[in-house]
Amino acid sequence: MDNNLLVDDFEIIETSGSATEAHVAHVAHVAHVAHVAHI
């Protein structure tokens, strides 16, 4: 997995006003990356 994709997750969490929204965004992003990377 590309570490740059993980950095994007942290940026989303830091800039989100809601921990729940950040978690949802993180899960969605990871699921997308996993699908694209076929891991």
C-alpha positions in Angstrom: 0.0 0.0 0.0 1.2 3.5 -0.8 2.0 5.5 2.3 0.8 8.7 0.6 -2.7 7.2 0.7 -2.5 6.9 4.5 -1.4 10.5 4.8 -4.6 11.5 3.0 -6.6 9.6 5.7 -4.9 11.6 8.5 -5.5 14.9 6.8 -9.2 14.0 6.5 -9.4 13.2 10.2 -7.6 16.4 11.2 -9.8 18.6 9.1 -13.1 17.0 10.0 -15.3 18.6 12.6 -16.8 15.3 13.5 -15.0 12.2 14.6 -17.8 10.1 13.2 -17.6 11.8 9.8 -13.8 11.3 9.9 -14.2 7.6 10.7 -16.7 7.1 7.8 -14.4 9.0 5.4 -11.4 6.9 6.5 -13.3 3.6 6.2 -14.6 4.6 2.7 -11.2 5.7 1.6 -9.5 2.5 2.9 -12.2 0.3 1.2 -11.7 2.1 -2.1 -7.9 1.8 -1.9 -8.2 -1.9 -1.0 -10.5 -2.5 -4.0 -8.2 -0.6 -6.4 -5.1 -2.2 -5.1 -6.7 -5.7 -4.9 -5.4 -6.4 -1.5 
